[in-house]
């Protein structure tokens, strides 16, 4: 019985994703994540021992942002490093020389790296349920995974476009930090009491607002305040999931366009 073209494409995507997962496991990424998790727990316990009062809250206030930043950095480094290593070893040329469309290759890589990112986030998240309620910590984990998926899409785009490790990592991390800090930048540019409301200030404020529209609202993701209270409402999580899907799709489309432009 002949296999339908759609089923064959799904098998290609699944095979590429499985290869990306196997590569992450063989490159000792799980052990790096576990080691990072242990180190963060030890440092947070040290900070707790220094506190006179509110030691548990101080530990949580350090541990949650440290887990988020560590997860983003590990996911960024692994994604860009894996893609560039495959390109340098001519693995990309070999795969694309087969009966494999470039869109299938990219979708498989994205699916595999997003699965790896989710695994890294789960490993680093493991200490949080011991310091916060279960439901808020699960919401925090879901938001962290969505945030990591945006970073995966940005890392894939940078690896294909720039083809350099240092430039790609710098671009992704700058993109992440700018997306996190953009609300504060908009507030400074539009509501500063020390700037006169001239036409140049109006143009600058409009430019900053326009730039903010093109960046994901990462300041709304993975808030430490969720762990202290009851967690975010369901509508907030749905909104974050929609934002993550839109921006990951845009970055993936840009990476696909650049992949078709390249000659392997």
Buried (B, 14 or more C-beta within 10 A) or exposed (E): EEEEEEEEBBEBBBBBBBBBBEBBEEBEBBEBBBEBBEEBBEBBBEBBEEEEEEBEBBBBBBBBEBBBBBBBBBBBBBBBBBBBBBBEEEEBEEBBEEEBEBBBBBBBBBBBBBBBBBBBBBBBBBBBBEBBBEEBBBBBBBBBBBBBBBBBBBBBBBBBBBBBBEBBBEBBBEBBEBBBBBBEEBEBBBEEEEBEEEEEBEEBBEEBEEBBEEBBBBBBBBBBEBBBEEBBEEEBBEBBBEBBEEBBEBBBEBBBEBBEEEEE
